Amino acid sequence: MRAPILPLSVTDTVWSMTGSPLPLITGYLILVNLWAFFLMGFDKGRARKRGARRIRERTLFLSALLGGGLGACLGMWGFRHKTKHWYFALGLPLILAAQIAVGSWLYFKFL
């Protein structure tokens, strides 16, 4: 007969009942980073066409703030899009660094 695994803390009780949140978080981050990368590439393509409707800069920043910092940075550097704007060249890497710091802190604090 197997001995039951007893939870060591309150968070262990929650995760033993609901399962780990890591697959959901990972799936969300993959999707939002792909979306941010796609938005940068799409906007770069629209920038080459005269008179084409563009994606707003706040939309690009919002996609990075919602967890797509890596995708936005890779899109900015890969497509060479918005690299001459100081607020993109400085802002997106700062958003990415903040997301990595908060994610690392949450990971080591709760998991």
Secondary structure, 3 states (H helix, E strand, C coil): CCCCCCCCCHHHHHHHHHCCCHHHHHHHHHHHHHHHHHHHHHHHHHHHCCCCCCCCHHHHHHHHHHHHHHHHHHHHHHCCCCCCCHHHHHHHHHHHHHHHHHHHHHHHHHC
